[in-house]
Amino acid sequence: MPFPRTERVIHRNGAELHCQAVGEGRPVVFLASWSLPGESWAFQTDTLAQAGYRCITYDRRGHGHSPDPGGAYDFDTLADDLAAVLEAHAVTAGALVTFSAGSGEAVRYLTRHGDGRVSRLAMIAPTTPLLVRTPDNPQGVDPALFEAFIRDELRPDWRGWLDRNARPFGGPDVPQATLDWIIRLALQASPHALEAFHCALATTDMRQELTRLRLPVLILQGEHDLSSPLHLTGEPTARLIPGARLTVYAGGPHGLPYSHTDRVNTDLLAFLQEG
């Protein structure tokens, strides 16, 4: 028998954040990637709910069923949205689980609001600490490539870009039906939210913030992650966070929650059960 799901809308700073919870027990709050809503965690939330956790997801402003109020999509704004979600659900000693750009929201939340409500953090294919190339980050991505993506791909042909990149995102073994579902979810995001949030995730420097984290952190990443290359994201993130553990999935792509669902769920449960 499926667990009952509860839905609610939280209002914060002009935004309506659509939330969903399933299961009972210790809370786990999931932060989706750029372009995707909370529903994208379905392969994880059902499994963790059956294991005795209360799984909370929400649609970032401008994503999924959360309307785009306009304005900023910087990490301060998004971290404050996360704070509102945690408060509304009375989360204490909870865990945060992030995918891709959701990592930045979690890190900024922890450095801006503290870890009073959060006891551990799991990051899947993070975009931290800094993607763009700068004088002191010479291995980063040429900023002209981010500009070209916005100008030549996102604005004129978002659907076409999704169709072309879904298979590299998921890898060879993800069913086409699952990729089509992910594309449908991504198409719900507003153009303004996509562009503004992408600029924030590409250019925000979180190197110093990562060194300030003082809670258990697990990082899961694919060896062949094309969206957030391991040498630029997971490896330096693990080095900067005191005590962080990095698990690399041999041959894995960016979309580990879909390409390696069972292993991701097993690793998440083991991490959650440590504390």
C-alpha positions as CSV (number, residue, x, y, z in Angstrom):
1,M,0.0,0.0,0.0
2,P,1.6,3.4,-1.0
3,F,2.3,5.9,1.7
4,P,0.0,8.9,1.8
5,R,1.5,12.1,0.3
6,T,0.8,15.6,1.7
7,E,1.0,18.8,-0.3
8,R,1.3,22.4,0.8
9,V,2.2,25.8,-0.5
10,I,4.7,28.0,1.4
11,H,4.8,31.7,0.7
12,R,8.1,33.4,1.0
13,N,9.3,36.8,-0.3
14,G,6.8,36.8,-3.2
15,A,7.2,33.1,-4.1
16,E,4.8,30.3,-3.8
17,L,6.8,27.1,-3.0
18,H,5.0,23.9,-3.7
19,C,6.0,21.2,-1.3
20,Q,5.3,17.5,-1.0
21,A,6.0,15.0,1.8
22,V,5.8,11.3,2.0
23,G,6.5,8.8,4.8
24,E,7.0,9.2,8.5
25,G,10.1,9.3,10.6
26,R,13.3,11.4,10.6
27,P,13.1,14.1,7.9
28,V,15.1,14.1,4.7
29,V,14.8,17.2,2.5
30,F,15.7,16.9,-1.2
31,L,16.9,19.7,-3.3
32,A,16.6,19.2,-7.1
33,S,19.0,20.1,-9.8
34,W,18.8,23.2,-12.0
35,S,15.6,23.0,-14.2
36,L,14.0,20.1,-12.3
37,P,11.2,20.1,-9.6
38,G,10.9,18.1,-6.5
39,E,9.0,15.3,-8.4
40,S,12.4,14.4,-10.0
41,W,13.3,12.7,-6.8
42,A,10.6,10.0,-7.1
43,F,13.1,7.1,-7.4
44,Q,14.6,8.1,-4.1
45,T,11.7,9.3,-2.0
46,D,9.6,6.2,-2.3
47,T,12.5,4.0,-1.3
48,L,13.5,6.1,1.7
49,A,9.9,6.5,2.9
50,Q,9.6,2.7,3.0
51,A,12.8,2.6,5.1
52,G,11.2,4.9,7.7
53,Y,12.0,8.4,6.7
54,R,9.8,11.5,6.1
55,C,10.8,12.7,2.6
56,I,10.2,16.3,1.8
57,T,10.6,17.7,-1.7
58,Y,9.7,21.2,-3.0
59,D,9.7,23.0,-6.3
60,R,12.3,25.8,-6.4
61,R,10.7,29.2,-7.4
62,G,10.2,29.2,-11.1
63,H,10.4,25.4,-11.3
64,G,7.7,22.8,-11.5
65,H,4.5,24.0,-9.9
66,S,6.1,27.0,-8.2
67,P,5.4,30.1,-10.2
68,D,8.2,32.5,-11.2
69,P,7.8,35.7,-9.1
70,G,10.6,37.4,-11.1
71,G,13.5,39.0,-9.4
72,A,16.7,37.4,-8.2
73,Y,17.8,33.7,-8.3
74,D,21.0,34.2,-6.3
75,F,21.9,31.7,-3.6
76,D,21.0,34.0,-0.7
77,T,17.4,34.1,-2.0
78,L,17.2,30.4,-2.7
79,A,18.8,29.5,0.7
80,D,16.2,31.6,2.4
81,D,13.5,29.7,0.5
82,L,15.0,26.5,1.8
83,A,14.9,27.9,5.3
84,A,11.2,28.6,4.9
85,V,10.6,25.0,3.8
86,L,12.5,23.6,6.8
87,E,10.7,25.9,9.2
88,A,7.2,25.1,7.8
89,H,7.8,21.4,8.1
90,A,9.3,21.7,11.6
91,V,12.5,20.0,10.5
92,T,15.0,19.2,13.3
93,A,18.0,16.9,13.0
94,G,17.1,16.5,9.4
95,A,19.3,15.5,6.4
96,L,19.7,17.4,3.2
97,V,20.1,15.5,-0.1
98,T,21.1,17.5,-3.1
99,F,21.5,16.9,-6.8
100,S,23.7,19.0,-9.0
101,A,23.0,22.8,-8.5
102,G,21.0,22.0,-5.4
103,S,24.4,21.6,-3.7
104,G,24.9,25.4,-3.8
105,E,21.6,26.1,-2.1
106,A,22.4,23.7,0.7
107,V,25.8,25.1,1.3
108,R,24.6,28.7,1.3
109,Y,21.8,27.7,3.7
110,L,24.2,26.2,6.1
111,T,26.6,29.1,6.1
112,R,23.8,31.7,6.2
113,H,21.4,30.0,8.6
114,G,23.5,27.5,10.5
115,D,23.1,23.8,11.0
116,G,20.6,23.9,13.9
117,R,17.9,22.0,11.8
118,V,20.3,19.9,9.7
119,S,22.5,17.0,11.0
120,R,24.1,15.8,7.7
121,L,24.4,16.5,4.0
122,A,24.6,14.3,1.0
123,M,25.5,15.8,-2.4
124,I,25.0,14.0,-5.7
125,A,27.0,15.3,-8.6
126,P,27.6,18.8,-7.0
127,T,28.3,22.0,-8.9
128,T,30.4,23.4,-6.1
129,P,32.8,24.9,-5.4
130,L,33.2,27.1,-8.6
131,L,32.5,26.2,-12.2
132,V,33.7,29.3,-14.1
133,R,37.3,30.0,-14.9
134,T,38.9,32.9,-13.0
135,P,42.5,34.0,-12.4
136,D,42.6,31.9,-9.3
137,N,40.5,29.0,-10.7
138,P,42.3,28.4,-14.0
139,Q,40.9,24.9,-14.5
140,G,37.3,26.3,-14.6
141,V,35.1,26.6,-17.7
142,D,35.6,29.5,-20.0
143,P,32.9,32.0,-19.2
144,A,32.3,32.5,-23.0
145,L,31.0,28.9,-23.1
146,F,28.3,29.7,-20.4
147,E,27.4,32.8,-22.4
148,A,27.1,30.9,-25.6
149,F,24.9,28.3,-23.9
150,I,22.4,31.0,-22.8
151,R,22.5,32.8,-26.2
152,D,22.6,29.9,-28.6
153,E,20.9,27.0,-26.8
154,L,18.8,28.0,-23.8
155,R,17.0,31.0,-25.3
156,P,16.3,29.8,-28.9
157,D,16.0,26.0,-28.5
158,W,15.6,24.8,-24.9
159,R,13.5,21.7,-25.9
160,G,16.0,20.8,-28.6
161,W,18.9,21.1,-26.2
162,L,17.1,18.8,-23.7
163,D,16.5,16.3,-26.5
164,R,20.2,16.3,-27.5
165,N,21.6,16.1,-24.0
166,A,19.2,13.8,-22.2
167,R,21.2,10.6,-23.2
168,P,24.6,12.0,-22.1
169,F,22.9,13.1,-18.9
170,G,21.5,9.7,-18.1
171,G,24.0,7.4,-19.7
172,P,23.3,4.4,-21.9
173,D,21.1,2.3,-19.6
174,V,18.4,4.7,-18.5
175,P,15.1,3.9,-20.3
176,Q,14.0,6.4,-22.9
177,A,10.7,6.7,-21.1
178,T,12.6,8.0,-18.0
179,L,14.5,10.5,-20.1
180,D,11.3,11.7,-21.7
181,W,9.8,12.1,-18.2
182,I,12.8,14.2,-17.1
183,I,12.5,16.4,-20.2
184,R,8.8,17.0,-19.4
185,L,9.7,18.1,-15.9
186,A,12.5,20.4,-17.1
187,L,10.1,22.0,-19.6
188,Q,8.0,23.2,-16.6
189,A,10.6,25.7,-15.5
190,S,10.3,29.4,-16.5
191,P,12.8,30.8,-19.0
192,H,13.7,33.6,-16.5
193,A,14.3,31.1,-13.7
194,L,16.5,28.9,-16.0
195,E,18.7,31.7,-17.1
196,A,19.0,33.5,-13.8
197,F,19.7,30.4,-11.8
198,H,22.2,29.1,-14.4
199,C,24.2,32.3,-14.1
200,A,24.3,32.0,-10.3
201,L,25.3,28.3,-10.3
202,A,28.0,28.9,-12.9
203,T,29.7,32.0,-11.3
204,T,29.2,31.8,-7.5
205,D,32.4,31.0,-5.6
206,M,31.8,28.7,-2.6
207,R,35.3,27.7,-1.9
208,Q,35.5,29.5,1.5
209,E,32.0,28.5,2.5
210,L,32.8,24.8,2.1
211,T,35.6,25.1,4.6
212,R,33.1,26.3,7.2
213,L,30.9,23.2,7.1
214,R,31.0,21.1,10.3
215,L,28.6,18.2,9.7
216,P,29.0,14.8,8.1
217,V,29.0,15.2,4.3
218,L,28.8,12.4,1.6
219,I,29.5,13.2,-2.0
220,L,28.4,10.8,-4.8
221,Q,29.6,11.4,-8.3
222,G,30.0,9.7,-11.6
223,E,33.4,9.2,-13.1
224,H,32.2,10.4,-16.5
225,D,30.1,13.3,-15.3
226,L,30.0,15.7,-18.4
227,S,27.8,18.4,-16.7
228,S,29.9,18.8,-13.6
229,P,33.3,17.3,-14.3
230,L,34.6,15.4,-11.3
231,H,38.0,17.2,-11.2
232,L,36.2,20.5,-11.1
233,T,33.4,19.8,-8.6
234,G,33.3,16.6,-6.5
235,E,37.0,16.3,-5.9
236,P,37.7,19.9,-4.8
237,T,34.5,20.0,-2.8
238,A,35.5,16.9,-0.9
239,R,39.0,18.4,-0.2
240,L,37.5,21.7,1.1
241,I,34.9,20.2,3.5
242,P,36.4,18.9,6.7
243,G,35.9,15.1,6.9
244,A,33.8,14.9,3.7
245,R,33.7,11.5,1.9
246,L,33.7,11.1,-1.8
247,T,32.4,8.0,-3.6
248,V,33.1,7.9,-7.3
249,Y,30.8,5.6,-9.5
250,A,33.0,4.0,-12.2
251,G,31.7,5.0,-15.6
252,G,28.8,7.0,-14.0
253,P,27.2,10.0,-15.8
254,H,25.8,13.2,-14.2
255,G,22.3,11.7,-13.7
256,L,23.2,9.1,-11.0
257,P,19.7,9.2,-9.4
258,Y,18.4,7.6,-12.7
259,S,21.4,5.7,-14.0
260,H,22.4,4.1,-10.7
261,T,19.2,4.3,-8.7
262,D,19.6,1.2,-6.5
263,R,23.2,2.0,-5.6
264,V,22.4,5.7,-4.9
265,N,19.5,4.7,-2.6
266,T,21.7,2.1,-0.8
267,D,24.5,4.6,-0.3
268,L,22.0,7.3,0.9
269,L,20.4,4.9,3.4
270,A,23.7,3.8,4.8
271,F,24.8,7.4,5.2
272,L,21.5,8.4,6.9
273,Q,21.6,5.4,9.2
274,E,25.0,6.4,10.6
275,G,23.5,9.2,12.7
